Amino acid sequence: MQQLIVKTNLDKTIKWDKEVYTFNNKNVIGWGGFKDFFSLWFFNGVFLSDPEKVLVNASDGKTKAMRQWRFTNVDDMNDKKILMYINESIQTIKDGKEIKPDVFEEKKPEGIFKVFLDNNADVKNAFEKLTKGKQKEYVVYINEAKQEKTKTTRLEKIKELILQNKGLNDKYKTK
């Protein structure tokens, strides 16, 4: 993939601990290996024509613009087709196509979560030092549980992560 990308006029940067390639400071593509596949993701993939019908939305309901092209075998990687998709993705930037991100909706702990924090000063202090995004991950995680028992179990599970200044999903991030 690296050999293909150098054939383009993209700039390499590091974002979210991953290599991301930009054009005019706009994210165009990124790539990475996973357990069962290798993925090339297109930040503006929703605007691509996708003639090969290979793009998927990896997070339906969450991801609006990004699309992935997944490969399970290096033999499936056709240089000409991949470059065609990358160049079309660069063109979306030139054309000014973009989906504006939603305004960040801050979520505050309530109910059992608020009581838990009020009764555990060290956890509350650590929670308040987390980024708003990490705080929101925890609030949503607790609120999506239906039963109080499940919420209590989840609170005990996240306590140590919060004290370690980690986000709920940090374990999935690689350095």
N, C-alpha and C positions, 0 to 999 in steps of 0.2 A: 504494500500500500504506500509505503514511504517513497518508493521509486516512482510511483504514479503521481503522487502529489507534487513532487519536485518539477514535474512537467507543466504545472499550472503556475499562475502568478499569485498564489496564496501565501500569506504570512503565517508562520507558526508561532503560537503562544501557548501558555499553560493556563487553563481555567479548570476549576473544580478538580485539581490534581491530574488532569488529562491534557493530552495534546489537542488543541483546537486550532483550526486553520481559518483565517479571516481574510476578508477583502474589504478595503477601506474601513478597517476596524469593526466590521460586522462579522459575526460568526457565520461560517459557511458549512464546514464539515468537521467531524471528529470521528475517531475510530477506536475500537478496543476489542479485546478478546474476552469472551465469557466462557462458562463451563461447556456449553453445547454448541456455541457458534461464535463467529467473528462478526462484528457489526460495524458498518459504515453509516454514520448518521448525518442527515442533512437538516440543518437548523431551519431552513425555509422549505423543507420537503413537501409541504402541503401544496406549494405552487408548481411543483414539477409535473411534467406531462406523464411521466412514468410509463413509457411505451413497453417496457418489459414486464410491467405489473409485478414489481419486486418489492416495492416500498410498503412498510407496515407502520402503524402507529403503535409504539411499544407500550404506551400508557393511555389507552382509551379513556376519555373523560378527563384526563389531566393535561396531556400534551396536545397543543393546538396546531402548532406549525411543524414541529420536528417529525421526521420520518426516518426509519431505519431500513437498510438493505442488509439482510443477514446472509452469511455464508457459512456452510457447514464443511466445505471442502475447498481447498485452494484452487482446485481445478475448475470450480464454478466462477472464479474471478476472471472476467473477460475485460482486459485492459481498455479496449476501445469503448465498450459500453459504460464502464465505470467513469472514464474520462468525459464521456458525453453527459452523464448525470452531474458530474462535478462542474463542468462548464455551464450547464443549464442553471445550476444552483448559483454560480457566480453571476449569471445574467439576471437572476431575480434580485440580487443586490443592486446591480446597475440600474434596474428598472424601478427600484424603490419599493418593491413588494415586501410587506412585513405585516405580521399580526402583532399589534401592541399587546404587551402583557397586561393582565388584569391588575387593577390597583390592589396592592397587598392589603388583605383583610386581617387585622390583628385579632387574635383570640386570647381572651383572659381566662385563667382557671376559674371554675365555678363549682358549686356543689361539693361533692366529696373530694375533688381535687383541691379546691380552695381550702377546705378544712384540713386536709392532709398537709398542705404547705404551712398553714397557720400553726399546726401542731409540731412541725419539724423545721425549726428556724434555720438549721444548716442547709437543708434541702431548699427551703424558700430562698435563702440568700444565693445559693448556687443557681437556682432556676432564674432568678432575676438578672444574673450576669450572662445568661445565654442570649444568643441573638434572637431577635423577634421570630425569625423563621424556625429556629429550633424549638422555641417556646410553643409556637403554633403546632408543630408536629406532635408534641406531647399532649397538648390540650385536645387535639382532634383524636389522637389515639385513645385517650381516656373517655372522651365523650361518645365515641362510636360504639363503646361497649353498652349492651342493653341492661345487663343485670349488675346490681351493686357488688355482688361477689366477684364478678369479672373485673369491674373497675378497681376493686381493692387488690386483687391479684396483680393487675397491671401496674398499680401504683408501687407495689413492692418491687416489681420487676424493673421499673425505670429509676427507682431511687438512686441506685449506685451509678447509673449512667449520668444522671443529672449532677451528682456530686463530683464526677470525673470531668465535668464540662463537655460532655458528649451529647450530640443530637441522637434522636431515636434511630435514625438511619445511617449514622456514621460508620457502623460496622460494615456497610456495603461499599464504602468508599475505600479506594486503594491509594497508597502513596507512591 
